Amino acid sequence: MTEVVLGVDLGTTATKVIAVDRRAKVVASAERSSPMRTTADGFATHDPREVLDAAFSALREVAAGDYEVRALALTGAMHTLLGLDANGDPVTESLSWADNRAVEQTARLRGTPEGRALHRATGTPIHTMAPLSKLAWMAEHGVTAAKWCGLKDFVASKLTGALTTEHSSGSGTGLMDIHSLTWHPDALAFARVSATQLPELEAPTSHRPLVAEVGLPPGLPVVAGGGDGPMGNLGVGAVVPGVGAVSLGTSGALRVTQDGPGVDEECRTFCYAIGDGLWARGGAVSNGGVVAQWAAETFGVEVGELLTRAAAVPLGAQGIVALPYLLGERAPWWDPTVTGALLGLRREHGPAEITRALVEGVCQQLALVLDAVPHVEEIRVTGGAFRSSLWSGVLSAALGLPLTVAEDSGGSAVGVALLGWRALGELSSLTEAAALVVPTRTITPDPDAVAFYARRRPLVQRAYLALKDLWEDQRP
């Protein structure tokens, strides 16, 4: 009978469980909706009980397959935060990476010597996404809890009975010293929490026995896993020098793997643990596929049809330059209060031109991240957006690199399943695990488009800087 590890991925809009064999082949999958809820005042949350139910339901479906489950391993969106009572049950909603309520708390640190020191020490940029800022907001608004953790930690606690987090998710909190792998005293002081209120830290390959009833044998190893970004690198095979990874879903990110922790001197990047001494350095953009979804909803057109129409628009979107900051922006600005803009808009422009400009804007933002990481020769990509020729073609040209599609059903879930095989001792290293991932197709950039986007990219940076003062004047 085929042996598999189940990868559980707690995403921003859905929870997915996949069964992955020892050769990195996906043999079964199940998905449940677990949408993020947003409000006009910048709140973005999940109901943790709803996500837990979604995970257990998907696990039961996949567990019923005709194979032997050796272990399960967890990944999920990074930078989440929720409070628990003494019994380990939620007393708050789960704040998403997109939650921008902690603007004031973030502003006190951002750009200061203390903030830069914490960025270098923890690997997490000073931004409202980080639990560092969210916890400070909670303290100042009188929200208390016996324990604070991430959404993945909460689901794992219900599977194993123990509240822990691993170095991968911990390195995305802004609270963990990436050099000592311990909770950072200065970060805890700013967040107004104690180490005893946070989960115990452990290695990504650590595992505990299953105690929950999800259709699997009691005592089955539950591997701690890691954040969706670092696991995405592993899932597409991008854990060797010169190979980067881009994931593009609701949001997006570009990451390269390095030995040991550390960010760039200008603090434009993050640094999050993968495992086995490997670290993912790069930057996330808050606006990925969400821009096309927003355009489709705004113009009343199905998103696939709108992207097809936008693909027929010439390079450069007929003169429109988009700053696609619908959800603020992360890398490389790390500015949660920035808003979007369309420059060059004219009467003859319509939904297709605007949509193309938004897609080009997202890809240009990822190209700015590429400028802040070590040398890259190839990009492995994952995410549903790459089913669109527009997304794949524009991104390849903006980055000036070939894109290889390694696994379009979800790189993070595949990555954490491979981490599970490593935890079982079935793979000698994560490098060996990544070598099992075989790209399925390559997207080659158009040379004329590469030259065009390279010429236009400085305009994006100048436009952001020029409009920054205007945005600040608009703030309440």
Number of C-alpha atoms within 10 A of each C-alpha: 6 11 14 27 30 31 30 30 31 29 23 22 17 16 25 26 32 28 29 28 23 19 14 23 16 21 15 18 20 18 20 18 15 22 16 18 15 14 9 6 9 17 16 19 23 23 18 23 16 12 25 21 15 20 25 21 19 21 26 16 16 24 23 13 13 12 17 16 22 18 26 29 31 30 32 27 21 28 27 26 28 27 26 19 14 10 8 18 17 20 18 19 17 24 28 26 22 26 26 24 20 23 19 13 21 24 17 13 19 18 12 12 10 13 19 19 14 22 27 24 23 32 29 30 29 29 29 29 31 27 30 29 28 28 24 21 21 18 15 13 9 8 13 17 18 15 23 28 25 28 28 29 25 29 21 26 20 18 20 21 16 17 20 20 26 25 27 31 30 32 30 27 29 29 31 27 25 27 13 10 17 18 23 18 15 14 24 19 13 16 22 15 20 14 15 10 14 20 21 17 18 17 19 26 24 17 21 16 17 23 19 17 12 19 14 20 16 13 13 17 23 25 33 29 38 35 29 28 34 33 31 33 33 32 33 33 28 29 29 18 15 15 20 29 32 28 28 23 20 20 19 23 23 28 33 27 28 20 14 15 23 22 23 16 10 10 23 21 30 28 31 31 32 34 23 16 11 19 26 33 26 30 30 25 25 25 28 29 21 20 21 23 18 14 20 20 12 10 14 11 14 13 17 14 12 21 24 15 16 22 22 13 17 11 17 16 23 17 16 21 23 25 25 27 24 16 22 21 24 26 24 24 22 23 20 25 18 23 19 16 17 14 13 12 16 10 5 7 14 12 18 22 24 23 28 30 26 30 27 27 27 27 27 27 31 25 22 22 23 22 14 20 21 17 13 17 12 18 26 26 31 28 22 17 19 21 13 13 14 20 22 23 20 25 29 22 27 29 25 22 18 20 28 22 24 22 26 16 15 24 31 33 32 34 34 37 37 34 34 33 30 21 24 18 11 12 16 12 15 23 16 14 24 21 17 16 22 16 15 10 11 15 18 15 20 17 10 11 18 18 13 15 23 17 10 14 16 12 13 17 15 11 15 17 12 11 13 15 10 11 14 12 8 8 8 4
